[in-house]
Amino acid sequence: MDIADNPQSGDTTIEKNGLKVFLEMKAQGMLMNTTIDFQDGRGFMITGMQQQGNSCGSCSC
């Protein structure tokens, strides 16, 4: 995850309440039906992320 001013070629742009998020195509499937929330003192909280072709099973990626 990086901070970007503009999307790269092939990215999808999602905008809500003035916040723009640029998603790479490979991230779109993983983040489908996912909630990303920011909480003070904790940072970004991601819930509902789907694993796609990841064999590690023990990480949240």
PyMOL Python script that loads the backbone (N, CA, C, O; Angstrom):
from pymol import cmd

cmd.read_pdbstr("""\
ATOM      1  N   MET A   1       0.853  -1.158   0.000  1.00  0.00           N
ATOM      2  CA  MET A   1       0.000   0.000   0.000  1.00  0.00           C
ATOM      3  C   MET A   1       0.903   1.226   0.000  1.00  0.00           C
ATOM      4  O   MET A   1       1.840   1.331   0.792  1.00  0.00           O
ATOM      5  N   ASP A   2       0.600   2.149  -0.905  1.00  0.00           N
ATOM      6  CA  ASP A   2       1.343   3.390  -1.004  1.00  0.00           C
ATOM      7  C   ASP A   2       0.367   4.554  -1.058  1.00  0.00           C
ATOM      8  O   ASP A   2      -0.817   4.378  -1.346  1.00  0.00           O
ATOM      9  N   ILE A   3       0.876   5.738  -0.779  1.00  0.00           N
ATOM     10  CA  ILE A   3       0.097   6.955  -0.958  1.00  0.00           C
ATOM     11  C   ILE A   3       0.387   7.460  -2.360  1.00  0.00           C
ATOM     12  O   ILE A   3       1.546   7.577  -2.758  1.00  0.00           O
ATOM     13  N   ALA A   4      -0.669   7.760  -3.109  1.00  0.00           N
ATOM     14  CA  ALA A   4      -0.510   8.222  -4.487  1.00  0.00           C
ATOM     15  C   ALA A   4      -1.425   9.412  -4.732  1.00  0.00           C
ATOM     16  O   ALA A   4      -2.520   9.488  -4.175  1.00  0.00           O
ATOM     17  N   ASP A   5      -0.976  10.331  -5.561  1.00  0.00           N
ATOM     18  CA  ASP A   5      -1.788  11.491  -5.926  1.00  0.00           C
ATOM     19  C   ASP A   5      -2.755  11.178  -7.058  1.00  0.00           C
ATOM     20  O   ASP A   5      -3.829  11.772  -7.155  1.00  0.00           O
ATOM     21  N   ASN A   6      -2.360  10.233  -7.915  1.00  0.00           N
ATOM     22  CA  ASN A   6      -3.143   9.892  -9.100  1.00  0.00           C
ATOM     23  C   ASN A   6      -3.104   8.391  -9.334  1.00  0.00           C
ATOM     24  O   ASN A   6      -2.160   7.721  -8.917  1.00  0.00           O
ATOM     25  N   PRO A   7      -4.133   7.853 -10.005  1.00  0.00           N
ATOM     26  CA  PRO A   7      -4.125   6.415 -10.300  1.00  0.00           C
ATOM     27  C   PRO A   7      -3.090   6.076 -11.369  1.00  0.00           C
ATOM     28  O   PRO A   7      -2.726   6.915 -12.193  1.00  0.00           O
ATOM     29  N   GLN A   8      -2.631   4.843 -11.337  1.00  0.00           N
ATOM     30  CA  GLN A   8      -1.754   4.306 -12.373  1.00  0.00           C
ATOM     31  C   GLN A   8      -2.636   3.673 -13.450  1.00  0.00           C
ATOM     32  O   GLN A   8      -3.823   3.438 -13.222  1.00  0.00           O
ATOM     33  N   SER A   9      -2.074   3.405 -14.586  1.00  0.00           N
ATOM     34  CA  SER A   9      -2.810   2.777 -15.672  1.00  0.00           C
ATOM     35  C   SER A   9      -3.417   1.454 -15.200  1.00  0.00           C
ATOM     36  O   SER A   9      -2.712   0.614 -14.642  1.00  0.00           O
ATOM     37  N   GLY A  10      -4.708   1.268 -15.418  1.00  0.00           N
ATOM     38  CA  GLY A  10      -5.388   0.037 -15.031  1.00  0.00           C
ATOM     39  C   GLY A  10      -6.002   0.068 -13.644  1.00  0.00           C
ATOM     40  O   GLY A  10      -6.731  -0.854 -13.279  1.00  0.00           O
ATOM     41  N   ASP A  11      -5.724   1.116 -12.850  1.00  0.00           N
ATOM     42  CA  ASP A  11      -6.288   1.217 -11.507  1.00  0.00           C
ATOM     43  C   ASP A  11      -7.767   1.582 -11.566  1.00  0.00           C
ATOM     44  O   ASP A  11      -8.214   2.245 -12.503  1.00  0.00           O
ATOM     45  N   THR A  12      -8.517   1.147 -10.565  1.00  0.00           N
ATOM     46  CA  THR A  12      -9.896   1.568 -10.370  1.00  0.00           C
ATOM     47  C   THR A  12      -9.902   2.632  -9.282  1.00  0.00           C
ATOM     48  O   THR A  12      -9.213   2.491  -8.272  1.00  0.00           O
ATOM     49  N   THR A  13     -10.671   3.690  -9.478  1.00  0.00           N
ATOM     50  CA  THR A  13     -10.764   4.758  -8.487  1.00  0.00           C
ATOM     51  C   THR A  13     -12.097   4.657  -7.767  1.00  0.00           C
ATOM     52  O   THR A  13     -13.153   4.595  -8.397  1.00  0.00           O
ATOM     53  N   ILE A  14     -12.039   4.641  -6.440  1.00  0.00           N
ATOM     54  CA  ILE A  14     -13.230   4.638  -5.600  1.00  0.00           C
ATOM     55  C   ILE A  14     -13.170   5.920  -4.776  1.00  0.00           C
ATOM     56  O   ILE A  14     -12.135   6.232  -4.187  1.00  0.00           O
ATOM     57  N   GLU A  15     -14.271   6.661  -4.733  1.00  0.00           N
ATOM     58  CA  GLU A  15     -14.302   7.905  -3.966  1.00  0.00           C
ATOM     59  C   GLU A  15     -15.502   7.907  -3.040  1.00  0.00           C
ATOM     60  O   GLU A  15     -16.620   7.602  -3.453  1.00  0.00           O
ATOM     61  N   LYS A  16     -15.262   8.254  -1.782  1.00  0.00           N
ATOM     62  CA  LYS A  16     -16.346   8.350  -0.803  1.00  0.00           C
ATOM     63  C   LYS A  16     -15.988   9.452   0.188  1.00  0.00           C
ATOM     64  O   LYS A  16     -14.890   9.466   0.745  1.00  0.00           O
ATOM     65  N   ASN A  17     -16.904  10.358   0.400  1.00  0.00           N
ATOM     66  CA  ASN A  17     -16.715  11.474   1.332  1.00  0.00           C
ATOM     67  C   ASN A  17     -15.429  12.239   1.063  1.00  0.00           C
ATOM     68  O   ASN A  17     -14.755  12.666   2.000  1.00  0.00           O
ATOM     69  N   GLY A  18     -15.081  12.415  -0.206  1.00  0.00           N
ATOM     70  CA  GLY A  18     -13.904  13.186  -0.582  1.00  0.00           C
ATOM     71  C   GLY A  18     -12.593  12.424  -0.561  1.00  0.00           C
ATOM     72  O   GLY A  18     -11.563  12.966  -0.962  1.00  0.00           O
ATOM     73  N   LEU A  19     -12.604  11.179  -0.102  1.00  0.00           N
ATOM     74  CA  LEU A  19     -11.395  10.351  -0.070  1.00  0.00           C
ATOM     75  C   LEU A  19     -11.355   9.481  -1.317  1.00  0.00           C
ATOM     76  O   LEU A  19     -12.318   8.773  -1.612  1.00  0.00           O
ATOM     77  N   LYS A  20     -10.259   9.528  -2.043  1.00  0.00           N
ATOM     78  CA  LYS A  20     -10.094   8.689  -3.229  1.00  0.00           C
ATOM     79  C   LYS A  20      -9.127   7.554  -2.919  1.00  0.00           C
ATOM     80  O   LYS A  20      -8.072   7.758  -2.319  1.00  0.00           O
ATOM     81  N   VAL A  21      -9.508   6.369  -3.339  1.00  0.00           N
ATOM     82  CA  VAL A  21      -8.659   5.189  -3.197  1.00  0.00           C
ATOM     83  C   VAL A  21      -8.453   4.615  -4.589  1.00  0.00           C
ATOM     84  O   VAL A  21      -9.411   4.415  -5.336  1.00  0.00           O
ATOM     85  N   PHE A  22      -7.194   4.351  -4.935  1.00  0.00           N
ATOM     86  CA  PHE A  22      -6.851   3.770  -6.228  1.00  0.00           C
ATOM     87  C   PHE A  22      -6.483   2.315  -6.009  1.00  0.00           C
ATOM     88  O   PHE A  22      -5.577   2.015  -5.232  1.00  0.00           O
ATOM     89  N   LEU A  23      -7.175   1.407  -6.683  1.00  0.00           N
ATOM     90  CA  LEU A  23      -6.939  -0.032  -6.520  1.00  0.00           C
ATOM     91  C   LEU A  23      -6.321  -0.631  -7.767  1.00  0.00           C
ATOM     92  O   LEU A  23      -6.808  -0.434  -8.880  1.00  0.00           O
ATOM     93  N   GLU A  24      -5.232  -1.369  -7.561  1.00  0.00           N
ATOM     94  CA  GLU A  24      -4.668  -2.143  -8.661  1.00  0.00           C
ATOM     95  C   GLU A  24      -5.637  -3.259  -8.998  1.00  0.00           C
ATOM     96  O   GLU A  24      -6.402  -3.694  -8.136  1.00  0.00           O
ATOM     97  N   MET A  25      -5.620  -3.728 -10.230  1.00  0.00           N
ATOM     98  CA  MET A  25      -6.540  -4.779 -10.655  1.00  0.00           C
ATOM     99  C   MET A  25      -6.408  -6.024  -9.774  1.00  0.00           C
ATOM    100  O   MET A  25      -7.417  -6.636  -9.424  1.00  0.00           O
ATOM    101  N   LYS A  26      -5.175  -6.410  -9.407  1.00  0.00           N
ATOM    102  CA  LYS A  26      -4.998  -7.626  -8.599  1.00  0.00           C
ATOM    103  C   LYS A  26      -5.563  -7.472  -7.189  1.00  0.00           C
ATOM    104  O   LYS A  26      -5.860  -8.474  -6.539  1.00  0.00           O
ATOM    105  N   ALA A  27      -5.718  -6.238  -6.702  1.00  0.00           N
ATOM    106  CA  ALA A  27      -6.263  -6.012  -5.360  1.00  0.00           C
ATOM    107  C   ALA A  27      -7.786  -6.014  -5.347  1.00  0.00           C
ATOM    108  O   ALA A  27      -8.395  -6.224  -4.298  1.00  0.00           O
ATOM    109  N   GLN A  28      -8.399  -5.784  -6.487  1.00  0.00           N
ATOM    110  CA  GLN A  28      -9.853  -5.664  -6.534  1.00  0.00           C
ATOM    111  C   GLN A  28     -10.567  -6.922  -6.048  1.00  0.00           C
ATOM    112  O   GLN A  28     -11.537  -6.820  -5.297  1.00  0.00           O
ATOM    113  N   GLY A  29     -10.117  -8.088  -6.453  1.00  0.00           N
ATOM    114  CA  GLY A  29     -10.744  -9.336  -6.020  1.00  0.00           C
ATOM    115  C   GLY A  29     -10.583  -9.576  -4.531  1.00  0.00           C
ATOM    116  O   GLY A  29     -11.501 -10.067  -3.875  1.00  0.00           O
ATOM    117  N   MET A  30      -9.416  -9.230  -3.994  1.00  0.00           N
ATOM    118  CA  MET A  30      -9.163  -9.420  -2.565  1.00  0.00           C
ATOM    119  C   MET A  30     -10.010  -8.481  -1.715  1.00  0.00           C
ATOM    120  O   MET A  30     -10.400  -8.835  -0.602  1.00  0.00           O
ATOM    121  N   LEU A  31     -10.295  -7.295  -2.227  1.00  0.00           N
ATOM    122  CA  LEU A  31     -10.989  -6.290  -1.428  1.00  0.00           C
ATOM    123  C   LEU A  31     -12.488  -6.223  -1.680  1.00  0.00           C
ATOM    124  O   LEU A  31     -13.172  -5.371  -1.112  1.00  0.00           O
ATOM    125  N   MET A  32     -13.008  -7.113  -2.528  1.00  0.00           N
ATOM    126  CA  MET A  32     -14.442  -7.172  -2.754  1.00  0.00           C
ATOM    127  C   MET A  32     -15.140  -7.512  -1.440  1.00  0.00           C
ATOM    128  O   MET A  32     -14.710  -8.426  -0.736  1.00  0.00           O
ATOM    129  N   ASN A  33     -16.196  -6.800  -1.104  1.00  0.00           N
ATOM    130  CA  ASN A  33     -16.951  -7.013   0.146  1.00  0.00           C
ATOM    131  C   ASN A  33     -16.108  -6.766   1.389  1.00  0.00           C
ATOM    132  O   ASN A  33     -16.362  -7.353   2.441  1.00  0.00           O
ATOM    133  N   THR A  34     -15.102  -5.897   1.272  1.00  0.00           N
ATOM    134  CA  THR A  34     -14.218  -5.572   2.379  1.00  0.00           C
ATOM    135  C   THR A  34     -14.542  -4.182   2.907  1.00  0.00           C
ATOM    136  O   THR A  34     -14.891  -3.285   2.140  1.00  0.00           O
ATOM    137  N   THR A  35     -14.427  -4.007   4.212  1.00  0.00           N
ATOM    138  CA  THR A  35     -14.609  -2.703   4.834  1.00  0.00           C
ATOM    139  C   THR A  35     -13.258  -2.210   5.317  1.00  0.00           C
ATOM    140  O   THR A  35     -12.544  -2.917   6.029  1.00  0.00           O
ATOM    141  N   ILE A  36     -12.910  -0.976   4.920  1.00  0.00           N
ATOM    142  CA  ILE A  36     -11.683  -0.341   5.381  1.00  0.00           C
ATOM    143  C   ILE A  36     -12.092   0.870   6.194  1.00  0.00           C
ATOM    144  O   ILE A  36     -12.793   1.747   5.690  1.00  0.00           O
ATOM    145  N   ASP A  37     -11.662   0.928   7.451  1.00  0.00           N
ATOM    146  CA  ASP A  37     -12.047   1.995   8.357  1.00  0.00           C
ATOM    147  C   ASP A  37     -10.797   2.514   9.054  1.00  0.00           C
ATOM    148  O   ASP A  37      -9.872   1.747   9.319  1.00  0.00           O
ATOM    149  N   PHE A  38     -10.761   3.805   9.351  1.00  0.00           N
ATOM    150  CA  PHE A  38      -9.648   4.378  10.094  1.00  0.00           C
ATOM    151  C   PHE A  38     -10.101   4.655  11.513  1.00  0.00           C
ATOM    152  O   PHE A  38     -11.141   5.277  11.727  1.00  0.00           O
ATOM    153  N   GLN A  39      -9.317   4.190  12.495  1.00  0.00           N
ATOM    154  CA  GLN A  39      -9.629   4.416  13.895  1.00  0.00           C
ATOM    155  C   GLN A  39      -8.451   5.121  14.546  1.00  0.00           C
ATOM    156  O   GLN A  39      -7.308   4.682  14.422  1.00  0.00           O
ATOM    157  N   ASP A  40      -8.735   6.221  15.241  1.00  0.00           N
ATOM    158  CA  ASP A  40      -7.679   6.948  15.940  1.00  0.00           C
ATOM    159  C   ASP A  40      -6.931   6.012  16.886  1.00  0.00           C
ATOM    160  O   ASP A  40      -7.543   5.223  17.607  1.00  0.00           O
ATOM    161  N   GLY A  41      -5.627   6.105  16.875  1.00  0.00           N
ATOM    162  CA  GLY A  41      -4.796   5.285  17.758  1.00  0.00           C
ATOM    163  C   GLY A  41      -4.547   3.873  17.248  1.00  0.00           C
ATOM    164  O   GLY A  41      -3.679   3.173  17.771  1.00  0.00           O
ATOM    165  N   ARG A  42      -5.298   3.441  16.231  1.00  0.00           N
ATOM    166  CA  ARG A  42      -5.130   2.087  15.711  1.00  0.00           C
ATOM    167  C   ARG A  42      -4.751   2.073  14.245  1.00  0.00           C
ATOM    168  O   ARG A  42      -4.102   1.134  13.786  1.00  0.00           O
ATOM    169  N   GLY A  43      -5.148   3.109  13.493  1.00  0.00           N
ATOM    170  CA  GLY A  43      -4.848   3.149  12.064  1.00  0.00           C
ATOM    171  C   GLY A  43      -5.967   2.529  11.250  1.00  0.00           C
ATOM    172  O   GLY A  43      -7.122   2.502  11.677  1.00  0.00           O
ATOM    173  N   PHE A  44      -5.615   2.031  10.074  1.00  0.00           N
ATOM    174  CA  PHE A  44      -6.605   1.437   9.176  1.00  0.00           C
ATOM    175  C   PHE A  44      -6.951   0.031   9.637  1.00  0.00           C
ATOM    176  O   PHE A  44      -6.067  -0.784   9.902  1.00  0.00           O
ATOM    177  N   MET A  45      -8.246  -0.242   9.729  1.00  0.00           N
ATOM    178  CA  MET A  45      -8.749  -1.562  10.096  1.00  0.00           C
ATOM    179  C   MET A  45      -9.451  -2.139   8.870  1.00  0.00           C
ATOM    180  O   MET A  45     -10.342  -1.504   8.305  1.00  0.00           O
ATOM    181  N   ILE A  46      -9.050  -3.345   8.461  1.00  0.00           N
ATOM    182  CA  ILE A  46      -9.612  -3.993   7.282  1.00  0.00           C
ATOM    183  C   ILE A  46     -10.340  -5.255   7.729  1.00  0.00           C
ATOM    184  O   ILE A  46      -9.754  -6.124   8.376  1.00  0.00           O
ATOM    185  N   THR A  47     -11.621  -5.351   7.380  1.00  0.00           N
ATOM    186  CA  THR A  47     -12.391  -6.544   7.734  1.00  0.00           C
ATOM    187  C   THR A  47     -13.037  -7.128   6.479  1.00  0.00           C
ATOM    188  O   THR A  47     -13.434  -6.393   5.575  1.00  0.00           O
ATOM    189  N   GLY A  48     -13.136  -8.436   6.436  1.00  0.00           N
ATOM    190  CA  GLY A  48     -13.796  -9.127   5.342  1.00  0.00           C
ATOM    191  C   GLY A  48     -12.917  -9.405   4.137  1.00  0.00           C
ATOM    192  O   GLY A  48     -13.430  -9.775   3.081  1.00  0.00           O
ATOM    193  N   MET A  49     -11.585  -9.235   4.267  1.00  0.00           N
ATOM    194  CA  MET A  49     -10.690  -9.444   3.132  1.00  0.00           C
ATOM    195  C   MET A  49     -10.658 -10.914   2.741  1.00  0.00           C
ATOM    196  O   MET A  49     -10.592 -11.796   3.598  1.00  0.00           O
ATOM    197  N   GLN A  50     -10.706 -11.169   1.434  1.00  0.00           N
ATOM    198  CA  GLN A  50     -10.662 -12.527   0.898  1.00  0.00           C
ATOM    199  C   GLN A  50      -9.243 -12.882   0.476  1.00  0.00           C
ATOM    200  O   GLN A  50      -8.561 -12.071  -0.150  1.00  0.00           O
ATOM    201  N   GLN A  51      -8.798 -14.079   0.811  1.00  0.00           N
ATOM    202  CA  GLN A  51      -7.501 -14.551   0.328  1.00  0.00           C
ATOM    203  C   GLN A  51      -7.681 -15.093  -1.082  1.00  0.00           C
ATOM    204  O   GLN A  51      -8.637 -15.820  -1.353  1.00  0.00           O
ATOM    205  N   GLN A  52      -6.771 -14.745  -1.975  1.00  0.00           N
ATOM    206  CA  GLN A  52      -6.837 -15.195  -3.369  1.00  0.00           C
ATOM    207  C   GLN A  52      -5.525 -15.839  -3.749  1.00  0.00           C
ATOM    208  O   GLN A  52      -4.531 -15.138  -3.939  1.00  0.00           O
ATOM    209  N   GLY A  53      -5.492 -17.134  -3.863  1.00  0.00           N
ATOM    210  CA  GLY A  53      -4.291 -17.815  -4.313  1.00  0.00           C
ATOM    211  C   GLY A  53      -3.136 -17.701  -3.348  1.00  0.00           C
ATOM    212  O   GLY A  53      -1.979 -17.841  -3.746  1.00  0.00           O
ATOM    213  N   ASN A  54      -3.427 -17.449  -2.088  1.00  0.00           N
ATOM    214  CA  ASN A  54      -2.389 -17.289  -1.084  1.00  0.00           C
ATOM    215  C   ASN A  54      -2.341 -18.554  -0.236  1.00  0.00           C
ATOM    216  O   ASN A  54      -3.340 -18.933   0.375  1.00  0.00           O
ATOM    217  N   SER A  55      -1.223 -19.186  -0.199  1.00  0.00           N
ATOM    218  CA  SER A  55      -1.131 -20.472   0.507  1.00  0.00           C
ATOM    219  C   SER A  55      -0.662 -20.320   1.942  1.00  0.00           C
ATOM    220  O   SER A  55      -0.573 -21.317   2.658  1.00  0.00           O
ATOM    221  N   CYS A  56      -0.356 -19.100   2.389  1.00  0.00           N
ATOM    222  CA  CYS A  56       0.215 -18.970   3.731  1.00  0.00           C
ATOM    223  C   CYS A  56      -0.834 -19.215   4.809  1.00  0.00           C
ATOM    224  O   CYS A  56      -0.519 -19.813   5.839  1.00  0.00           O
ATOM    225  N   GLY A  57      -2.073 -18.769   4.601  1.00  0.00           N
ATOM    226  CA  GLY A  57      -3.149 -19.063   5.545  1.00  0.00           C
ATOM    227  C   GLY A  57      -3.033 -18.395   6.894  1.00  0.00           C
ATOM    228  O   GLY A  57      -4.052 -18.244   7.568  1.00  0.00           O
ATOM    229  N   SER A  58      -1.853 -17.981   7.335  1.00  0.00           N
ATOM    230  CA  SER A  58      -1.716 -17.408   8.670  1.00  0.00           C
ATOM    231  C   SER A  58      -1.602 -15.892   8.654  1.00  0.00           C
ATOM    232  O   SER A  58      -1.549 -15.272   9.716  1.00  0.00           O
ATOM    233  N   CYS A  59      -1.564 -15.288   7.490  1.00  0.00           N
ATOM    234  CA  CYS A  59      -1.449 -13.824   7.450  1.00  0.00           C
ATOM    235  C   CYS A  59      -2.774 -13.208   7.033  1.00  0.00           C
ATOM    236  O   CYS A  59      -3.702 -13.917   6.643  1.00  0.00           O
ATOM    237  N   SER A  60      -2.859 -11.893   7.117  1.00  0.00           N
ATOM    238  CA  SER A  60      -4.105 -11.212   6.763  1.00  0.00           C
ATOM    239  C   SER A  60      -4.066 -10.642   5.358  1.00  0.00           C
ATOM    240  O   SER A  60      -4.898  -9.807   5.003  1.00  0.00           O
ATOM    241  N   CYS A  61      -3.101 -11.089   4.551  1.00  0.00           N
ATOM    242  CA  CYS A  61      -2.978 -10.519   3.199  1.00  0.00           C
ATOM    243  C   CYS A  61      -3.832 -11.236   2.186  1.00  0.00           C
ATOM    244  O   CYS A  61      -3.833 -10.871   1.010  1.00  0.00           O
TER     245      CYS A  61
END
""", "prot")
cmd.dss("prot")
cmd.show_as("cartoon", "prot")
cmd.util.cbc("prot")
cmd.orient("prot")
